[in-house]
Amino acid sequence: MLKWVRYTVVVPLLSVAAACSTGGNSMSAPPPTMASPVADDAVLKRDSFAALQALYAKEPKSKEIGDKSKAILIFPNLVKAGFLAGVEGGDGVLIENGRVTGVYNITAVSYGMQAGVEKFAQAMFLTNDAAVNYLRSSDGWSLGVGPTVVLVDAGAARSLTTTTLQSDVYAFLFGQEGLMAGLGLQGQKITRLGS
């Protein structure tokens, strides 16, 4: 019985999340059969750099951390949808020395009291080579395993200094639009797309 309930809740939520994650105005977007992977990559890169600049403008401490980081993993258009069970997903890019060096996908499934749909962005600042190497070598990085990740909120950002950065990864969630509460990193899995 529980398995049936799980499928009847999760499958529709995955469909909603997939539909919402296309982003943008559906009138101006080409039909899925006409979109090319190169065009999609160009849009993803543009959106990623724009989201990173928006974060820097809103939270200057993130710019300081970014300048000291070895790489930045940014997901500009994440969508979380839920009703009792929640799904989250979207694509992003890895930026090293100002260049995109990889495309990644992030997914998460959660259970509990939740309802609504929310769109947001996530930036992860990888501060050392070990964190970057782990991201590249893992077959899907489940957050909570591997490098230490610190979720930075507005209060914590004010107290951070670049001389005292000790964790492997600092993550910022920003640009929230929607009515779902309780965004976090629990259950997220990051996987490289393509070769």
N, C-alpha and C positions, 0 to 999 in steps of 0.2 A: 504494500500500500504506500509506504513512504517513498519507494523508488518511483512509483507512478506520479505521486505529487511532485517530486523533484523534477521529473521530466516535463510535466504540464506547466511548471512555473519557469524553469530555466530555458527551455526551447523558445517560448515566445519572447523572453527577455533578450536572448541572444539575437533574435530577429530585429527587435527594436533597437538594440545597441548598434547592430550592423547598419541599419537604415539611418540612424542618427549620426554615425561616425563619418558619413560621406561629406558632411559639412557643406557650408556655402549655400548659395541660392540654387535650388534645383532647376530653375528656369535657365540659368546661365551655364550650368554644367553640361558637358556632352553626355549622351547616353552611354551606359557602361560598355557597350560593344564598340564604341568609337574611341574611347579613352586609350591612350597609349601608355605603357609603363614609363616611358621617358617623360611624358607630360605630367603624369602623376608624381614622379620623383621631383620634377621641377617645382610643382606646387607644394609638395611636402617640404622641400628645402626652403622655399620662400617663407612658408608659414612658420617653420622652425626658427629661422633667423629673426623673423618679426616677433615671435613670442619671446625669444630670448631678450631682444631689445626692450620689449614691454616690461619684462621682469626687472631688467637693469634700471629702467626709469622709475619703477614703483619701489624697488628695494635695492638701494645703492650698495648695500653690503654684499648682495649676490654678485655684483660686478667685481668687487674686490676678490671674492672667492673664485670667480671665473678666471680672473687674470692669473691666479696662482695654481689653477687646476691643470692637470695633464690632458683632460678631455671633458666634454660636456655632452651628456645624453639628454636630448630634449624631445618631448612629446607634446606638440602644440594643440592637438585637438582630441583629447581623451573624452570619452563618453561613459558615464556610469548610469545604468538604469536598473531599477529594482522594485519589486513588490514581494516582500518576505525574503526572496533570494535576489541577489544583485549580480550583475555582470558589468565588467569594465573593460575597455579596450581602445586601441588606437595605434598608429604608427608614429615613428619619430626617427631622428638621425643622431649619429655620433659625430661630434665636431672636435677636431684636433688641429691646433694651430690655424684656426679660422677656416678650415676646409672640412667638408663632409667626407667621412671615411667609412661610413656604413649606415645601413637602414635597419631599424629594429621595430619589433612589434611588442606591445605590452598587453597582457590580459590578466584578469582576476575574476574570481567568483567568490561571493560571500553569502552567508546566510544570517538571518536575524531580522529584527524589526527595522525595516527600511521601506521607503516608498518614494517614487519620483524618478526624475531624469535630471542629470546634471552634466554640463560640459565644462571642462577645465584643462589646464596645461600642467605639465610636470617637467622640471629641470633637475637633473642629477649631475652634480659636479664631482668628478672622479679626481681626487687630489694626489694620487700616487700611481706609479707604474704597475704595482701589484693589482690595484683595482681594475685598471684598463686591461691588463693581461687576463684577469679572471673573466671579465666580460667577453673577451675575444675567445677564450678557450672553453668556456662552459657551454654545454648543450642546453641552453635555456637557463637563465639565472633566476632562481626563485629567491626573492628578497627575504632576508632573514637567514640565509645560508651564504657563506662566503664573506666578502668584505663588509665591514661595519657601515651601516647606513644611519645617518641622523636626519630626521625630518625637522626642518627649520621653520618655525612660525615667526611672526613679526616680533614677538618679545625676545625670542632666542637670537634672532638676527642682530638686534641692537647690541647684544653682549658679545657677539663673536668678533674676534680679531684674527687677521690673517697670520699673525705670528703664533697663535695658539691652536691652529687647526690640527687636530689629532686623529680624527676619524678618516676612513677611506673615502666615504661618499657623503655629500651633503645634498639633501633633496628639498626642493621648494615646490609646493602646490599653489597655483595661482590662476587668476582669471576665471574664477568660478561663476557659472551662469546656470541657474536652476534652483530647485527646491530641495535637493537631497542633502542631508547633513551627514557628518561623520566620515569625510574623506580621509584616507590613510594609505599606507603602503602595504598593509597586511595582505598576503595572498597574491601579490603581483608576481608575474613571471615575464621575464624579458628574453626575447628570442631574436637572433639575427635573421634578416630576410635576405635571400639571394646568397651569392657566393662571397 
